[in-house]
Structures are given as C-alpha cells and as structure tokens.
Amino acid sequence: MQGGSSRSLRTVLDTTSTVLRDGADATALGDDLFALTLTLDGAHSLRRALTEPAVPVEAKARLLHSLLDGQIGEPALTVAESALAQRWSSTRDLPDTLEQASVAAHVAHADEEDHLDDLEDSLFRFSRITEANAGLRDALSDNTTPLAAKRSLLSDLLADKVDPTTLALLGQAVAGRHRSLTGVLALYQRVAADRRDSMIATVWVASPLSDEHRERLSRALSAQHDKKIHLNVVVDPAVLGGVRVAVGDEVIDSTVETRLRQAQRRLER
C-alpha cells in the first residue's frame, strides 16, 4: 500500500486491537470482517462511495449500516467505521485492509489460546506443501471454483490436522483475492509475527534441527535483530551442510556449497 493507505491500515488495525480488548469475540470478528471484505470485492460502486474523500464520514456510516445491520456484528461495524474515516490511495486498499484486520483478529484468538506458534508453523508448512504440489495449488487457486468447494477440500484434507483458527485462515487465503497462494500465506504469517512484534527467519538446512540447535539459532538471531524471531525451517537435501538464513532482505549463507564456491573463486584469482 502507498503512504496514505499504510497509515490508514495501521489505524484500522489499532481499532481492531481496541475492539478485541473491549471483549469482542475474536473468531466472530475475523469472520465478519472477511465477509465484508468479499462483499466489497464484488461491489466497485460501493467501494468508491465508501472511500470518496468528498463524502462525509457520517453519510458513509449510514450507508454501511443500511446495508449491513443484522448481517455482521457490532464489533465488525466499529472496525469498518474506523476505516471509513481514513483516506485511501486506492479503493482496493479498503477491502485489503479489512482482510488484514480479519487475520489480526484470528491471530489474536490463536494467541489467547496459546496456539500462535502452531498457527505460524502450520501456515508455513501448508505454503511449502502447495509450492511442491502443483495439482493442489491449482485446485485452490482456480478462481472458477466456488469458494465453498475450496473450503470443503481444505476441510477434507486438514480438519483433523490443524486447529480451527488455522483452517479458518486457510479458508480465507484460498478466496482468490491475491495473485498467488504463497503470497497471501506469507502476508498472513507477517500479520501473525506483528502480533508479538517479531520477525520471521526462514532457515534452510540439510536435516531437521534439534530443539537445542533451533533455540540457540533463534536466540542468536533475536540478539542480532533486537526482536523476537520465529523460525521457519526448510529441510532441503540440496543443502550439503551448514545453514542458510533469510530475515527480510538479509541472507546469511554458511552452507557447505557456498563456502566451496567462495574457495574456488579465491583459487581462480
């Protein structure tokens, strides 16, 4: 999002946090906000009316209530009203922000249930699964397939393997709002990381890390970046040894093959 919309996004996420602290049901809030997101996706004229700077906020709120009273809960309406008071660089930024607010609500529920680590790990694992399985990825990314059918497929595959919050977020991710399933799952992981003001590090290794090694690496990265680090570990047989770590745009590569290439270049000089 561009500058103005980025500031508006932060305001809406702050309102979401306030509504949750005031006792709103996080799961219901998340579901309602995503339902509103899909409604706005399919109604360009409504998006334009709700984001038009020249229209008074009170008039936008009346329009919103006339359409949605009784359809979504008061907490979701409160979050939506806060969005109407903001300025948006694009009409698409409004539903995109409401989607992130929805994810933030579901993530808050996972945190309250002490399942946030599991949620982050499950989103990452499912992203890896779909990257490796073109048939599954295509089935879940096909915009001609009804969303209900995609969610039914997810339920058949995962209902006994992930918690309800993870399943709800995956059901949102396959709605086709984004260019790629991998991209939307990465976005959801970032929202989860923001919940604890943490960062995500992706680690490539030749074999699974022990709990001790994982904890040691996490502590070292946390100290380096002055933030809590959540590790996404990729076991890749192509990594002969050592480790490669990516944190944001920074890559630390101490794999055997990289060291060998560096040694070869030095010898060739």
C-alpha positions as CSV (number, residue, x, y, z in Angstrom):
1,M,0.0,0.0,0.0
2,Q,1.1,3.6,-0.6
3,G,1.8,6.1,2.1
4,G,-1.7,7.3,2.9
5,S,-3.2,3.9,2.9
6,S,-0.4,2.5,5.0
7,R,-1.2,4.9,7.8
8,S,-4.9,4.1,7.4
9,L,-4.1,0.4,7.7
10,R,-2.3,1.0,11.0
11,T,-5.3,3.0,12.4
12,V,-7.7,0.2,11.4
13,L,-5.5,-2.5,13.0
14,D,-5.3,-0.4,16.2
15,T,-9.1,-0.1,16.3
16,T,-9.3,-3.9,15.8
17,S,-7.0,-4.4,18.8
18,T,-9.1,-2.0,20.9
19,V,-12.3,-3.8,20.0
20,L,-10.8,-7.1,21.0
21,R,-9.6,-5.7,24.3
22,D,-13.1,-4.5,24.9
23,G,-14.3,-8.1,24.8
24,A,-15.3,-8.8,21.2
25,D,-15.3,-12.5,20.1
26,A,-12.1,-12.7,18.0
27,T,-13.3,-15.5,15.8
28,A,-16.7,-13.9,15.1
29,L,-14.9,-10.5,14.4
30,G,-12.5,-12.2,12.0
31,D,-15.2,-14.0,10.1
32,D,-17.4,-10.9,9.9
33,L,-14.6,-8.7,8.6
34,F,-13.7,-11.2,5.9
35,A,-17.3,-11.5,4.9
36,L,-17.3,-7.7,4.5
37,T,-14.1,-7.9,2.5
38,L,-15.7,-10.3,0.0
39,T,-18.8,-8.1,-0.2
40,L,-16.7,-5.0,-1.1
41,D,-14.6,-7.0,-3.6
42,G,-17.8,-7.6,-5.6
43,A,-19.2,-4.1,-5.4
44,H,-16.9,-1.5,-7.0
45,S,-19.5,1.3,-6.8
46,L,-19.9,0.7,-3.1
47,R,-16.1,0.7,-2.5
48,R,-16.0,4.0,-4.4
49,A,-18.8,5.5,-2.3
50,L,-17.1,4.4,1.0
51,T,-13.7,5.7,0.0
52,E,-14.7,9.0,-1.6
53,P,-13.0,11.8,0.4
54,A,-15.7,14.3,-0.5
55,V,-18.4,12.3,1.1
56,P,-18.9,13.0,4.9
57,V,-17.9,10.1,7.2
58,E,-21.4,10.2,8.7
59,A,-23.0,9.6,5.3
60,K,-20.7,6.7,4.7
61,A,-21.5,5.2,8.0
62,R,-25.3,5.5,7.4
63,L,-24.8,3.7,4.0
64,L,-22.8,1.0,5.7
65,H,-25.4,0.4,8.4
66,S,-28.3,0.4,6.0
67,L,-26.6,-2.4,4.1
68,L,-25.1,-4.5,6.9
69,D,-27.0,-4.0,10.1
70,G,-28.0,-7.5,11.2
71,Q,-25.6,-9.1,8.7
72,I,-22.4,-8.6,10.7
73,G,-21.8,-7.9,14.4
74,E,-21.3,-4.5,16.1
75,P,-17.6,-5.1,16.7
76,A,-17.0,-5.6,12.9
77,L,-19.1,-2.5,12.2
78,T,-17.0,-0.5,14.6
79,V,-13.8,-1.5,12.8
80,A,-15.4,-0.8,9.4
81,E,-16.5,2.7,10.6
82,S,-12.9,3.4,11.6
83,A,-11.9,2.5,8.1
84,L,-14.4,4.9,6.6
85,A,-12.8,7.8,8.4
86,Q,-9.5,7.2,6.7
87,R,-8.1,8.2,3.3
88,W,-7.2,5.5,0.8
89,S,-4.9,5.7,-2.2
90,S,-7.0,3.1,-4.0
91,T,-10.5,1.8,-3.5
92,R,-8.9,-1.7,-3.3
93,D,-7.0,-0.7,-0.2
94,L,-10.2,-0.7,1.9
95,P,-11.0,-4.4,1.5
96,D,-7.4,-5.3,1.6
97,T,-7.1,-3.6,5.0
98,L,-10.3,-5.3,6.3
99,E,-8.8,-8.6,5.3
100,Q,-5.7,-7.9,7.4
101,A,-7.9,-6.8,10.3
102,S,-9.7,-10.1,9.9
103,V,-6.4,-12.0,10.0
104,A,-5.3,-10.0,13.1
105,A,-8.5,-11.0,14.9
106,H,-8.0,-14.7,14.2
107,V,-4.3,-14.4,15.2
108,A,-5.3,-12.8,18.5
109,H,-7.6,-15.7,19.2
110,A,-4.7,-18.2,18.5
111,D,-2.5,-16.1,20.8
112,E,-5.2,-16.2,23.6
113,E,-5.4,-20.0,23.2
114,D,-1.6,-20.2,23.3
115,H,-1.5,-21.7,19.7
116,L,0.2,-18.8,17.9
117,D,3.5,-20.8,17.3
118,D,1.4,-23.7,15.9
119,L,-0.5,-21.3,13.7
120,E,2.6,-19.7,12.2
121,D,4.2,-23.2,11.7
122,S,1.0,-24.5,10.0
123,L,0.7,-21.6,7.6
124,F,4.3,-22.0,6.6
125,R,4.1,-25.8,6.2
126,F,0.9,-25.5,4.1
127,S,2.7,-22.9,1.9
128,R,5.5,-25.4,1.3
129,I,3.1,-28.2,0.5
130,T,1.3,-26.1,-2.1
131,E,4.6,-25.0,-3.6
132,A,5.5,-28.6,-4.1
133,N,2.1,-29.9,-5.2
134,A,1.1,-28.2,-8.5
135,G,-2.2,-30.0,-8.6
136,L,-3.3,-28.9,-5.1
137,R,-2.1,-25.4,-5.7
138,D,-4.0,-25.1,-9.0
139,A,-7.2,-26.5,-7.4
140,L,-7.0,-24.0,-4.6
141,S,-6.1,-21.1,-6.9
142,D,-8.7,-21.6,-9.6
143,N,-11.0,-18.6,-9.5
144,T,-13.7,-20.5,-11.4
145,T,-14.1,-22.9,-8.5
146,P,-16.6,-21.7,-5.8
147,L,-15.0,-20.7,-2.5
148,A,-17.3,-23.2,-0.7
149,A,-15.8,-26.1,-2.7
150,K,-12.2,-25.0,-2.0
151,R,-13.0,-24.8,1.7
152,S,-14.6,-28.2,1.6
153,L,-11.4,-29.6,0.1
154,L,-9.3,-27.9,2.8
155,S,-11.6,-29.4,5.4
156,D,-11.3,-32.9,3.9
157,L,-7.5,-32.6,3.8
158,L,-6.8,-30.8,7.1
159,A,-9.7,-30.8,9.5
160,D,-8.0,-33.4,11.8
161,K,-4.5,-32.0,11.3
162,V,-4.8,-28.3,12.2
163,D,-6.7,-26.2,14.7
164,P,-10.0,-24.3,13.7
165,T,-8.2,-21.0,13.6
166,T,-5.6,-22.2,11.1
167,L,-8.4,-23.8,9.0
168,A,-10.3,-20.5,9.0
169,L,-7.3,-18.6,7.8
170,L,-6.5,-21.1,5.1
171,G,-10.2,-20.8,4.0
172,Q,-9.7,-17.1,3.6
173,A,-6.4,-17.5,1.8
174,V,-8.0,-19.5,-1.0
175,A,-10.6,-16.9,-1.7
176,G,-8.5,-15.7,-4.7
177,R,-8.0,-12.2,-3.6
178,H,-4.3,-12.3,-4.2
179,R,-2.0,-13.1,-7.2
180,S,-0.6,-16.2,-5.5
181,L,-1.5,-18.5,-2.7
182,T,2.1,-18.4,-1.5
183,G,2.0,-14.7,-1.3
184,V,-1.2,-14.5,0.8
185,L,0.1,-17.1,3.2
186,A,3.3,-15.1,3.6
187,L,1.2,-12.0,4.3
188,Y,-0.8,-13.9,7.0
189,Q,2.5,-15.1,8.6
190,R,3.6,-11.4,8.7
191,V,0.4,-10.4,10.5
192,A,1.0,-13.2,13.0
193,A,4.6,-12.1,13.6
194,D,3.4,-8.5,14.1
195,R,1.2,-9.8,16.9
196,R,4.3,-10.3,19.0
197,D,6.4,-7.6,17.4
198,S,8.6,-10.4,16.0
199,M,10.3,-11.2,12.7
200,I,10.3,-14.3,10.5
201,A,13.5,-16.1,9.7
202,T,13.5,-18.8,7.0
203,V,16.2,-21.4,7.6
204,W,17.4,-23.9,5.0
205,V,19.2,-27.0,6.4
206,A,20.1,-30.5,5.2
207,S,18.4,-32.3,8.1
208,P,15.9,-31.3,10.9
209,L,17.3,-29.0,13.6
210,S,17.3,-30.3,17.2
211,D,15.3,-28.3,19.7
212,E,18.5,-27.2,21.3
213,H,20.0,-26.0,18.0
214,R,16.8,-24.3,17.0
215,E,16.6,-22.4,20.3
216,R,20.3,-21.4,20.0
217,L,19.8,-20.1,16.5
218,S,16.6,-18.3,17.4
219,R,18.4,-16.6,20.4
220,A,21.4,-15.5,18.2
221,L,19.1,-14.0,15.5
222,S,17.0,-12.3,18.1
223,A,20.0,-10.7,19.7
224,Q,21.3,-9.6,16.2
225,H,18.0,-8.0,15.2
226,D,16.8,-6.9,18.6
227,K,13.5,-8.6,18.1
228,K,11.9,-12.0,18.8
229,I,12.5,-14.3,15.8
230,H,10.1,-17.0,14.6
231,L,11.9,-19.7,12.7
232,N,10.5,-21.3,9.6
233,V,12.8,-24.3,8.9
234,V,13.1,-25.9,5.4
235,V,14.8,-29.2,5.2
236,D,16.4,-29.3,1.8
237,P,18.5,-32.3,0.7
238,A,20.3,-30.0,-1.8
239,V,21.9,-28.3,1.3
240,L,25.0,-30.5,1.8
241,G,25.7,-29.0,5.2
242,G,25.7,-25.7,7.1
243,V,22.8,-23.4,7.1
244,R,21.3,-20.5,5.1
245,V,19.1,-18.0,6.9
246,A,16.9,-15.3,5.4
247,V,15.5,-12.5,7.6
248,G,13.6,-10.0,5.5
249,D,16.0,-8.9,2.7
250,E,19.1,-10.1,4.6
251,V,20.5,-13.5,3.7
252,I,23.2,-15.3,5.8
253,D,24.6,-18.2,3.8
254,S,27.1,-20.5,5.5
255,T,26.2,-23.7,3.6
256,V,28.9,-26.0,2.5
257,E,28.3,-25.4,-1.2
258,T,28.5,-21.7,-0.8
259,R,31.8,-21.9,1.1
260,L,33.2,-24.2,-1.6
261,R,32.2,-21.8,-4.3
262,Q,33.9,-19.0,-2.4
263,A,37.0,-21.0,-2.0
264,Q,37.0,-21.9,-5.7
265,R,36.7,-18.2,-6.7
266,R,39.7,-17.3,-4.4
267,L,41.8,-20.1,-6.0
268,E,40.9,-18.8,-9.5
269,R,42.1,-15.3,-8.8
